[in-house]
Amino acid sequence: MENSRITKALATLFWVLTATLAQGQKIHYSEAEAEDGRQLNFEIIGRVGGQVNVYKNYRSRNDVSIYDNEMKLKTRINLTFMPERVTAVDFVAYADFYWMIYQYQRKNVAYCTAVKMDGAGKAISDPVDLDTTHVPSSSDHQVYAVVNSDDKQKIMVVKVNNKDERKFLITVILFNKDLQLQARNRVAYPAQEHDGVFTDFIVDNDGDLGFARCGHSNNKENINRVDFIEKIHDEDSLRVMNIPLRDFMLDEVKIKVDNVNRRFILTSFYYKTRKGNIDGLYNWVWDKNLQSEAVSAPFILGDTLRLDARSDNASLKSAFNDYFIKHIVPTKDGGFAVLAEMYYTTSRTNNWNRWDYLYGYNPYTPMDFWYYSPYSSMNYYRWWDPYSRYNSYSGTRHYAENVLVFFFDKNGKMVWTNVLRKSQYDDYSDMFLSYQIFVAGGAAHLLYNTLERRELMLNSSSINAQGELKRDPTLHNLDKGYTFMPRFGKQVGPNAIVIPCMYKNFICFALLDFQNP
């Protein structure tokens, strides 16, 4: 689940003026708790009622820890109302309360249930079942997708059933911020031979659903057909628009809503040949106001950009083969930025394969209609994810390197590009790699670790409206005993972000607070 505070902050990324990090920056660390070993699963909920709430799960135990503004533990509450086996938990946080929406299975029935929580971690409503589904057998798979609009006024629950080989049955349940039912529809979408995967489901501020269906060729790798699908909140049918792919095939398709201009943005790397090198970036934009295509524009990645973006070991032709799109950032004038990061692994026993990584595992549902993405759960840390962290095979080294930034105008024309150069690697785990975006003091900063004197140290770089990157001043009060996990951090205020850390094999949390200069 995306955090809407970060989403809104990201929308300023390429139109604010760059400023340095405030001189009054402070860091407060929580103390390590005996229950919070490295096998802990957690999600940072946010600052609610003036207190930082963090959800924690270990085996069958579910807790919420409440911290003050100096990250001192005030209380830890065991959520006894939750069942022992929970398959997914989502949060929609507001200033003084949040919804906890969790999924579990009892016998052959999967439940999607919600409870209202206050900033002290206490339930202020009874658990309410939002939906139930009969499933064929006992499993730990996620059945529902839970999404919310950027303004948090709309909450949507979506499930897909493809028991009938001829069609998908898509159930869409729309609620307002008080979790009052606004609409419930069940719509059919025809299944075709070599039907591929659905992208993420997203809901805009109008309560309309948007997603794409990506069809594969026989090899089930490159995408040769894409339909953009829109479900208007007060209609009981789907609007399907085929996206013409011309003479190329797509990689993983990412989707984002632009609520200011009422547009849906889709973007993907593309190939000219099957299993070939990445040739360019393709953008497609749907305009809700006009109910028509606004942008359909491939951008060729030329040699100059390839030289700038490639790793030391990559050739010009293969320069982008290890890049994955992480963010699409709309701007007020209708333009948008695309951020992609280089990620790959090396192993003594297995060769790195981009297509296996994208499509080889599905963590969500036995119905097999979703992508697996290396960045699918940026704010929810699960220690057992099969492609990463401590569950990796022995001898595997993870790399997260350069971040490439593209900026396009409202017509899809390239305005500028730039590359943040970083070199990160770790054995057996990727939990300390990658980056997080943080907005403070009128500036957009990328927080990431670098290896300095055999220690991972948190660093920051910022970008201005012209695409100029620069290294920020060194962060103050970094305790050498704490190793940050920046990509699981969450912005909890205009000048504050909470980032999880590892301290002596225990997971704890740091609050970075920046005062306005």
C-alpha positions in Angstrom: 0.0 0.0 0.0 1.4 3.4 -1.0 1.6 6.0 1.7 -0.3 9.0 0.4 1.8 11.5 2.4 4.9 10.3 0.5 2.9 10.3 -2.8 1.9 13.9 -2.4 5.5 14.8 -1.4 6.8 13.1 -4.4 4.6 15.2 -6.6 6.8 18.2 -5.7 9.9 16.4 -6.7 10.6 18.2 -10.0 8.9 21.6 -9.5 10.3 22.7 -6.2 13.5 24.6 -5.9 16.4 22.6 -4.4 17.6 23.5 -0.9 20.1 21.9 1.4 19.0 19.7 4.3 18.2 21.8 7.3 21.0 22.4 9.7 18.7 21.5 12.7 18.5 17.8 11.7 18.1 15.4 14.6 18.0 11.6 14.8 16.2 9.7 17.6 16.6 5.9 17.8 14.3 3.5 19.5 15.7 0.9 21.8 16.0 -2.7 20.6 13.2 -4.9 22.0 13.8 -8.5 22.8 10.8 -9.6 20.6 12.1 -7.7 17.5 14.7 -10.1 16.0 15.6 -10.1 12.4 12.7 -12.5 11.6 10.2 -9.7 12.5 7.7 -8.6 9.8 6.7 -4.9 10.2 5.2 -1.9 8.6 5.5 1.8 9.6 2.0 3.0 9.9 2.8 6.7 10.4 2.4 9.4 13.0 -1.2 9.2 14.3 -2.4 11.4 17.1 1.1 12.8 17.5 2.6 9.4 18.1 4.5 7.0 15.8 2.7 3.7 15.2 4.5 0.6 13.9 2.8 -2.7 13.2 4.9 -5.8 14.1 4.3 -9.5 13.3 6.2 -12.5 14.4 4.7 -15.9 13.7 1.2 -15.8 15.1 1.7 -12.7 17.3 0.5 -9.3 16.0 1.5 -6.1 17.9 1.4 -2.3 17.5 4.3 -0.4 19.1 3.6 3.3 20.1 6.6 5.7 20.2 6.8 9.3 21.2 8.6 12.0 19.1 11.9 10.9 20.5 11.2 7.3 19.6 10.9 6.2 23.3 8.5 3.3 23.5 5.3 4.3 25.3 3.4 1.0 25.0 3.3 -2.2 22.9 -0.2 -3.6 22.4 -0.9 -7.2 21.4 -3.7 -7.3 18.9 -5.6 -10.1 20.4 -8.6 -9.6 18.0 -6.5 -10.8 15.0 -6.5 -14.5 14.1 -3.2 -16.5 14.3 -2.7 -16.8 10.5 -2.8 -13.5 8.8 -2.0 -13.4 5.0 -1.9 -9.7 4.5 -2.3 -6.4 6.4 -2.9 -2.9 4.9 -3.2 0.4 6.6 -4.8 3.7 5.7 -3.7 6.3 8.2 -5.2 9.7 9.0 -4.3 12.4 11.5 -6.0 10.9 14.5 -6.9 7.3 13.5 -6.2 4.6 10.9 -7.9 1.6 9.4 -6.2 -1.7 9.7 -7.5 -4.0 6.9 -6.3 -7.6 7.3 -6.8 -10.9 5.4 -6.9 -14.4 6.8 -8.3 -17.8 6.0 -10.5 -20.1 8.1 -11.1 -23.5 6.6 -12.0 -22.8 2.9 -13.1 -19.2 3.4 -10.8 -16.1 3.0 -11.8 -13.0 4.9 -11.1 -9.4 4.4 -11.7 -7.6 7.7 -11.2 -4.0 8.9 -10.9 -2.4 12.4 -10.5 1.2 13.3 -7.5 2.1 15.5 -6.5 5.3 17.4 -3.0 6.8 17.8 -2.6 4.9 21.0 -2.8 1.6 19.2 -6.3 0.7 20.6 -9.2 -0.6 18.6 -12.0 1.9 18.6 -14.4 -0.3 16.5 -15.2 -4.0 16.4 -13.7 -5.9 13.5 -16.0 -5.8 10.4 -15.9 -8.3 7.5 -15.7 -6.3 4.2 -15.9 -9.4 2.0 -15.4 -13.2 2.1 -14.4 -15.6 -0.7 -14.5 -19.4 -0.9 -11.1 -20.8 -1.8 -10.2 -24.3 -2.9 -7.8 -25.2 -0.1 -5.9 -23.9 2.9 -3.1 -21.5 1.9 -1.2 -18.4 2.9 -1.9 -16.5 -0.3 -3.3 -13.0 -0.5 -6.7 -12.9 -2.2 -7.6 -9.2 -2.1 -5.9 -6.0 -3.2 -6.5 -3.0 -0.9 -5.8 0.4 -2.3 -6.7 4.0 -1.4 -6.8 7.3 -3.3 -4.1 9.9 -2.8 -6.5 12.1 -0.8 -7.5 9.0 1.3 -11.2 9.8 0.8 -11.7 6.6 -1.2 -10.7 3.0 -0.1 -11.1 0.1 -2.5 -11.0 -3.6 -2.2 -10.5 -5.7 -5.4 -10.4 -9.4 -6.0 -10.1 -11.4 -9.2 -11.5 -14.9 -9.9 -10.4 -16.8 -13.0 -11.9 -20.2 -12.3 -13.8 -19.9 -15.6 -11.1 -20.2 -18.3 -13.1 -17.9 -20.6 -13.2 -14.9 -18.3 -12.0 -13.1 -15.2 -14.6 -12.1 -12.7 -13.5 -8.9 -11.0 -15.2 -7.7 -7.8 -14.7 -4.0 -7.0 -15.9 -2.7 -3.6 -15.6 1.0 -3.0 -15.8 2.7 0.5 -15.4 6.3 1.7 -12.9 7.3 4.5 -15.4 6.1 7.1 -15.5 2.7 5.5 -19.1 3.2 4.4 -20.0 1.2 1.3 -20.3 3.4 -1.8 -20.5 0.8 -4.6 -20.1 -2.9 -5.1 -19.8 -4.3 -8.6 -18.9 -7.6 -10.2 -17.7 -7.3 -13.8 -16.4 -9.7 -16.3 -13.3 -9.4 -18.5 -12.6 -11.9 -21.3 -9.6 -14.2 -20.8 -7.5 -14.8 -23.9 -4.9 -17.4 -24.9 -1.6 -16.6 -23.4 -3.2 -14.2 -21.0 -0.5 -12.6 -19.0 -0.8 -10.5 -15.9 -2.5 -7.5 -14.4 -0.6 -4.5 -13.2 -1.2 -2.9 -9.8 -4.8 -1.7 -9.2 -5.0 2.0 -8.5 -8.0 4.2 -7.5 -8.1 7.9 -8.2 -9.7 10.7 -6.1 -13.0 10.2 -8.0 -13.2 6.6 -6.9 -12.5 5.2 -10.4 -10.4 2.1 -10.8 -7.5 1.9 -13.3 -5.2 -1.0 -14.2 -3.8 -2.7 -17.3 -3.9 -6.3 -18.6 -0.6 -7.3 -20.1 -0.6 -10.3 -22.6 2.4 -12.4 -23.2 3.6 -14.4 -26.2 4.1 -18.1 -25.9 7.3 -17.7 -24.0 5.4 -15.8 -21.2 8.1 -13.1 -21.0 8.0 -10.1 -23.2 4.6 -8.4 -23.4 3.1 -8.1 -26.8 -0.4 -6.8 -25.9 -1.6 -4.3 -23.4 -5.2 -3.2 -22.5 -5.8 -0.2 -20.2 -8.9 -0.9 -18.2 -11.0 1.8 -16.4 -13.9 1.1 -14.0 -15.9 4.2 -13.4 -17.2 4.2 -9.8 -20.9 4.4 -10.6 -20.8 2.0 -13.6 -21.2 -1.7 -13.6 -19.0 -2.3 -16.7 -15.4 -1.9 -17.8 -14.0 0.5 -20.4 -11.2 -1.2 -22.3 -8.7 0.6 -24.4 -6.1 -1.3 -26.4 -2.6 0.3 -26.4 -0.9 0.0 -29.8 2.6 -1.5 -29.4 3.7 -1.2 -33.0 6.9 -3.1 -33.6 8.1 -3.5 -30.0 7.4 -5.5 -26.9 7.2 -4.3 -23.3 8.9 -5.2 -20.1 7.1 -4.7 -16.7 4.3 -2.1 -17.0 4.0 0.5 -14.2 0.9 2.6 -13.7 0.2 5.9 -11.8 -2.7 8.3 -11.5 -2.3 12.0 -11.9 -5.2 13.4 -9.9 -4.5 17.1 -10.6 -4.9 16.6 -14.4 -7.2 13.5 -14.1 -4.9 11.3 -16.1 -3.6 7.7 -15.9 0.1 7.3 -16.8 1.6 3.9 -17.9 5.3 3.4 -18.6 7.6 0.5 -19.4 10.9 -0.3 -20.9 10.6 -1.9 -24.4 12.5 -4.3 -26.6 12.7 -4.7 -30.4 13.5 -8.5 -30.2 12.5 -11.3 -27.9 14.8 -11.6 -24.9 16.8 -8.8 -26.5 18.4 -5.7 -24.9 16.3 -2.9 -23.6 16.0 -0.4 -26.5 13.9 2.4 -24.9 11.1 3.7 -22.7 7.5 3.8 -23.7 4.9 6.2 -22.2 1.2 6.1 -22.6 -1.3 8.5 -21.0 -5.1 8.3 -20.8 -7.0 11.6 -20.3 -10.2 11.1 -18.3 -11.5 14.6 -19.2 -11.3 13.9 -22.9 -11.8 10.1 -22.6 -9.0 9.7 -25.1 -5.3 8.9 -25.5 -3.2 11.9 -24.6 0.3 10.5 -25.0 1.7 7.5 -26.9 5.4 8.0 -27.2 8.4 5.7 -27.3 11.7 7.2 -26.3 14.9 5.7 -27.7 17.7 5.3 -25.1 20.7 6.7 -27.1 24.4 6.0 -26.7 25.1 9.2 -24.7 22.6 8.2 -22.0 23.8 4.6 -22.1 27.3 5.7 -21.4 26.1 7.7 -18.5 23.8 5.0 -17.0 25.7 1.8 -17.5 27.6 -0.1 -14.8 31.3 -0.8 -15.1 30.7 -4.3 -16.5 27.9 -3.6 -18.9 28.2 -2.9 -22.7 26.4 -0.1 -24.4 23.8 -2.4 -25.8 23.1 -4.0 -22.4 23.3 -0.8 -20.3 19.7 -0.8 -19.3 19.1 -4.5 -18.9 19.3 -4.4 -15.1 17.1 -1.3 -14.6 13.7 -1.6 -13.0 11.2 1.3 -12.9 10.4 2.2 -9.3 8.4 5.5 -9.4 6.2 7.5 -11.7 5.9 11.1 -10.3 3.2 13.4 -11.8 3.7 17.1 -11.7 1.1 19.9 -11.5 1.6 21.0 -15.2 0.8 17.5 -16.5 4.4 16.4 -16.9 5.9 13.4 -15.1 9.1 11.9 -13.9 10.2 8.2 -14.2 12.7 6.9 -11.7 14.5 3.6 -12.5 17.1 1.8 -10.4 19.7 -0.8 -11.4 19.3 -4.1 -9.6 20.8 -7.6 -10.1 22.3 -10.5 -8.3 25.3 -12.8 -8.8 25.6 -16.4 -7.6 28.0 -19.3 -7.9 25.1 -21.6 -8.8 22.5 -19.6 -10.8 22.8 -17.0 -13.6 20.9 -13.7 -13.1 17.7 -13.7 -15.2 15.6 -10.6 -15.5 12.5 -12.5 -16.7 12.6 -15.1 -14.0 12.9 -12.3 -11.5 9.9 -10.5 -12.9 7.6 -13.4 -13.6 9.0 -16.4 -11.9 7.2 -16.0 -8.5 3.8 -14.7 -7.5 3.4 -13.7 -3.8 -0.2 -12.6 -3.9 -2.7 -15.2 -5.0 -3.0 -18.8 -6.3 -5.0 -17.3 -9.2 -1.7 -16.1 -10.7 -2.8 -12.8 -12.2 -0.4 -10.4 -10.7 3.1 -9.3 -11.3 6.0 -10.2 -9.1 8.1 -7.1 -8.8 11.4 -6.6 -6.9 9.9 -3.5 -5.4 6.3 -4.5 -5.0 6.2 -4.0 -1.2 8.4 -1.0 -0.5 7.0 -0.1 2.9 6.2 -3.6 4.2 9.2 -5.6 5.4 8.8 -9.4 5.2 11.9 -11.2 6.2 10.8 -14.3 4.3 10.4 -12.8 0.8 11.8 -15.6 -1.4 14.0 -13.4 -3.7 15.7 -11.4 -1.0 16.9 -10.7 2.5 17.9 -13.6 4.8 16.0 -16.2 2.8 18.4 -15.8 -0.2 20.5 -18.8 -1.3 24.0 -19.1 0.1 26.5 -17.4 -2.2 24.1 -14.8 -3.6 25.3 -11.2 -3.8 22.7 -8.4 -4.3 23.5 -5.2 -6.1 21.6 -1.9 -6.2 23.4 0.7 -8.2 22.6 3.8 -10.2 19.2 5.6 -10.2 18.2 7.0 -13.5 15.7 9.9 -13.6 13.7 10.9 -16.8 11.5 13.9 -16.9 8.8 14.3 -19.6 6.4 17.2 -20.4 2.7 16.8 -20.6 2.9 15.7 -24.3 5.4 13.0 -23.5 8.4 14.8 -24.8 11.7 14.2 -23.0 12.9 17.4 -21.1 15.9 16.1 -19.3 17.6 13.0 -17.8 20.2 12.6 -15.0 21.8 9.7 -13.2 22.5 9.4 -9.4 25.6 7.2 -9.2 25.8 4.9 -6.3 27.3 1.4 -5.8 25.6 -0.9 -3.2 26.0 -4.6 -2.7 25.4 -7.1 0.1 25.7 -10.8 0.5 22.6 -12.9 1.2 20.3 -9.9 1.7 19.0 -6.7 0.0 17.5 -5.2 3.1 20.1 -2.4 3.4 20.1 -1.5 -0.3 18.2 0.8 -2.6 16.8 4.2 -1.6 13.9 6.2 -0.3 12.7 9.7 -1.3 12.2 12.3 1.4 11.0 15.9 1.1 12.2 18.4 3.6 12.9 22.1 3.7 11.5 22.6 0.2 13.8 20.0 -1.3 13.6 16.4 -2.6 16.3 14.1 -1.3 17.2 10.5 -2.1 18.3 8.7 1.1 20.6 5.6 0.6 23.5 3.8 2.2 27.1 3.9 1.1 30.0 1.8 2.3 32.5 4.0 4.2 35.4 2.5 6.1 33.6 -0.9 6.0 30.5 0.6 7.6 27.2 1.4 5.8 26.4 5.1 6.3 23.2 6.9 5.4 23.7 9.5 2.7 21.5 12.0 0.9 21.5 13.6 -2.6 19.0 16.2 -3.9 17.7 17.2 -7.3 16.4 20.5 -8.5 13.8 21.6 -11.1 16.4 21.5 -13.9 17.5 18.0 -13.2 20.7 18.9 -11.4 21.9 16.5 -8.7 24.2 17.3 -5.8 25.3 15.6 -2.7 23.8 16.9 0.5 25.8 17.7 3.6 26.7 14.8 5.8 23.9 13.7 8.2 24.5 14.4 11.9 24.4 12.0 14.8 24.6 8.8 12.9 25.3 6.1 15.4 27.7 3.5 14.1 25.8 0.8 15.8 22.8 1.2 13.6 22.5 0.1 10.0 19.6 1.8 8.1 17.1 0.1 5.8 16.1 3.2 3.9 13.8 1.8 1.3 11.4 0.6 4.0 11.2 4.1 5.5 8.1 6.2 5.5 7.7 10.0 5.7 5.5 10.8 8.8 5.4 14.6 8.6 6.5 17.6 6.6 10.1 17.3 7.9 10.2 13.9 9.4 10.8 10.3 8.2 11.0 7.0 10.2 13.6 4.5 8.9 14.0 1.0 10.3 17.5 0.0 11.4 19.3 -3.2 12.4 21.1 -3.0 15.8 22.9 -6.1 17.1 20.6 -8.4 15.1 17.5 -6.6 16.4 15.2 -4.4 14.3 14.6 -0.9 15.7 13.5 2.5 14.2 15.0 5.9 13.8 13.1 9.2 13.5 15.0 11.7 11.3 13.6 15.2 12.1 14.6 18.2 9.9 13.7 21.7 11.0 13.0 24.3 8.3 16.1 26.5 7.6 
